[in-house]
């Protein structure tokens, strides 16, 4: 359903554009990530991508960027935001940067000599995707929803705990109802394929591909706080886990489940053409907060347990709150201290923006 509003043809109303670029490192470069450590890449199962969505409403423009990586160093994150902002004609603070939590990743969270040239060029690749998104800006509508993807992930300490099934979906459509973009937020590390020596975007890449092939438009995946989450039933000390082979078919199963549920959620959104867009950065708390219509976004570079997202949603139960974490690439064995201060300050900003 699309809400018709007075002045819907006003050129200041909502527009959206998308772009992407391949960021797969060369074969022979090191793959890294949690659980399985460094290994030399021997091939490409599927390409790693950067995806960009540019949104504009009433003179305000924001840029959403997601990379198929585990994490990014602070210096590289700053360079990417600066480059993306320049490409879109906005300040770096108007760029929302996130990662898919892909465990088959270039080690961009540390200073690796092998990746010096790659890391120097990556901001230009991102800028190219953003430039394409700006060039494709067109009238659009958007809506968001929260739904569930049950029984496909678990807490590392065991089953039966709440919260890891939450899936949030933002759908951006053309006037004819076809998809321009989808944005997904789900808490489960992309670590299914395990110790593979082939480059792959794991299940977020497959889910994004499936939605894109089904007419959803460019699909951007954002990893929700998942420091204590694992795929399927792979909790510690489970003697008989499902999908133990960690083969591509296990990736496809998770990705297809995610894509199917996300497509159903997107179809149920109430589309709006009159969209408020606002973005704020709280440097003291280390968080970024954004409103896009009926969707709200909170992100932190720090690794956070799933409780971080659940607390926002508990305090603001009537809002669709997309929460992203771990851009800095914290490993599973690193300590992830629950950031209560960021919760408090972020909740206050969200309420100011109209979340409830």
Secondary structure by P-SEA (a helix, b strand, c coil): cccccccccccccbbbbbcccccccccccccccccccbbbbccccbbbbbbbbbbbcccbbbbbbbcccccccaaaaaaaaaaaaaaaccccccbbbbbcccccccccccccccaaaaaaaaaaaaaaaaaaaaaacccccccccccccccccccccccccccccbbbbbbbbcccccccbbbbbbbcccccccccccccccaaaaaaaaaaaacccbbbbbbccccccccccccccccccccccccaaaaaaaaaaaaaaaaaaaaacccccbbbbbbbbcccccbbbbbcccbbbbbbcccccaaaaaaaaaaccccbbbbbcccccccccccccccaaaaaaaaaaaaaaccc
